Amino acid sequence: MPNGWSGRIVRSAAALSLLSVAALPTALEVASPPPFGTIGAPAPTPDRPAPPHGTTATDQRAPQPAPTVDIRRTGDPANRITLVLMGDGYTADQQQLFQEQADRAWHAVMDIEPFRSYQGYFNIRRVDVVSPVAGIAESESRSRRTVTPLGMHFWCDGTARLLCADEPTTARYAGKGDGPQYLIALANSGEYGGAGGTGVTTLAGGSPDAGRIIQHEIGHTVGDLGDEYDTAPDDADYPNLSTVNADDMARTHVKWWRWLGAESPDGGGTVGAYRSGNGIYRPTADSVMRTLGGTYNLPSREAILEQIYRRIGPMDPPEPPAGTVAGRPRLHVRPLPLEGGRQLQVEWKVDGVVTAPQGPDPGLLDTAALQIPSGKDVQVTATVRDTTDWVRDEAFRDQHMTRTVTWTLRG
């Protein structure tokens, strides 16, 4: 890439497999990231590279057919984010092992907020890639590459625990979905490692820390979050990192100023500006972006939800479609489901007057039960809105987390 290219732009553009596979590059130049550092966790958190990784020899081979399984389908892929899990270094006899490790990985993602509450926004798909050899090139084999379908290897960009996949080939195995996709590649390895924030999120499927690794790495990929540990690169161009302290943040209304003083989800204090060893400020004393096994702090939760809502909407298409309809039909809007007791808010209006639905389903309005004079045309609107208190940017809520549909009932 040319000098001065922004790594952040590359990460953002490559994080979702939204483009046609045919449009993927065949060769990329990469910049070497800094080495890992200790973050206070039982094992150091894997760093992520800035731009997508360089390709390997596997780019020249067409992927062999691989069975695809829809593990979990919560709705139309056009309005869901699909997590596509693939394995590398798993032979035909080890497919059961891959499937078990893949299940543990996606369950780990859905076990941490905000993914737990918003798991209905995700479909899960698995691609059973069979490798001719077992395992991948691990860190002690720095000079040797095992020929596996996805080309996964440690020592990516000169860093031992940085685990890379051949991104164009991995995308070809995943295929082009009907909506946004995040690709997750598991290596048949018990070694500690992973990477996130680019076109393929990686982890060592057999590592005892695999679940905690994917919780950290998916924060890079979905939320565009930065590492909060002391030895992370001093790049603050992320929603959870800043170069200014809390006073300046509040005065200038930048970064997570809306969250200052809020109680941290883990009960470990309040949101502020905590200075890391690299001189960059983070929102809380600790989080999963600093220590494996933690939680996402409030600014990071908001960042993840904002990225999700930039890709899908809060409701599926209404029934019947919006527009002019004859008679007095039943109108149905379909908010995306949330886990737990809270659901998206639905508000109905008839000619601008708020109207309560007659039954237990807030998304269903039987217009035959309305007191509408015969022969009169009326306008009915339904507004679906996510009122979660994990988002404090009300302008964003209005633009991306709220949808209104309108019908004209012809009398």
Secondary structure as GFF3:
##gff-version 3
##sequence-region A 1 411
A	DSSP	alpha_helix	7	14	.	.	.	ID=ss1
A	DSSP	three_ten_helix	21	23	.	.	.	ID=ss2
A	DSSP	three_ten_helix	57	60	.	.	.	ID=ss3
A	DSSP	beta_strand	68	72	.	.	.	ID=ss4
A	DSSP	three_ten_helix	77	79	.	.	.	ID=ss5
A	DSSP	beta_strand	81	88	.	.	.	ID=ss6
A	DSSP	three_ten_helix	92	94	.	.	.	ID=ss7
A	DSSP	alpha_helix	95	109	.	.	.	ID=ss8
A	DSSP	three_ten_helix	119	121	.	.	.	ID=ss9
A	DSSP	beta_strand	122	127	.	.	.	ID=ss10
A	DSSP	three_ten_helix	139	141	.	.	.	ID=ss11
A	DSSP	alpha_helix	167	174	.	.	.	ID=ss12
A	DSSP	beta_strand	181	187	.	.	.	ID=ss13
A	DSSP	beta_strand	194	195	.	.	.	ID=ss14
A	DSSP	beta_strand	200	204	.	.	.	ID=ss15
A	DSSP	alpha_helix	210	223	.	.	.	ID=ss16
A	DSSP	alpha_helix	246	252	.	.	.	ID=ss17
A	DSSP	three_ten_helix	257	259	.	.	.	ID=ss18
A	DSSP	beta_strand	274	275	.	.	.	ID=ss19
A	DSSP	beta_strand	281	282	.	.	.	ID=ss20
A	DSSP	alpha_helix	298	309	.	.	.	ID=ss21
A	DSSP	beta_strand	315	319	.	.	.	ID=ss22
A	DSSP	beta_strand	323	326	.	.	.	ID=ss23
A	DSSP	beta_strand	330	335	.	.	.	ID=ss24
A	DSSP	beta_strand	345	350	.	.	.	ID=ss25
A	DSSP	beta_strand	353	355	.	.	.	ID=ss26
A	DSSP	beta_strand	364	366	.	.	.	ID=ss27
A	DSSP	three_ten_helix	367	369	.	.	.	ID=ss28
A	DSSP	beta_strand	378	385	.	.	.	ID=ss29
A	DSSP	alpha_helix	394	400	.	.	.	ID=ss30
A	DSSP	beta_strand	402	410	.	.	.	ID=ss31
###
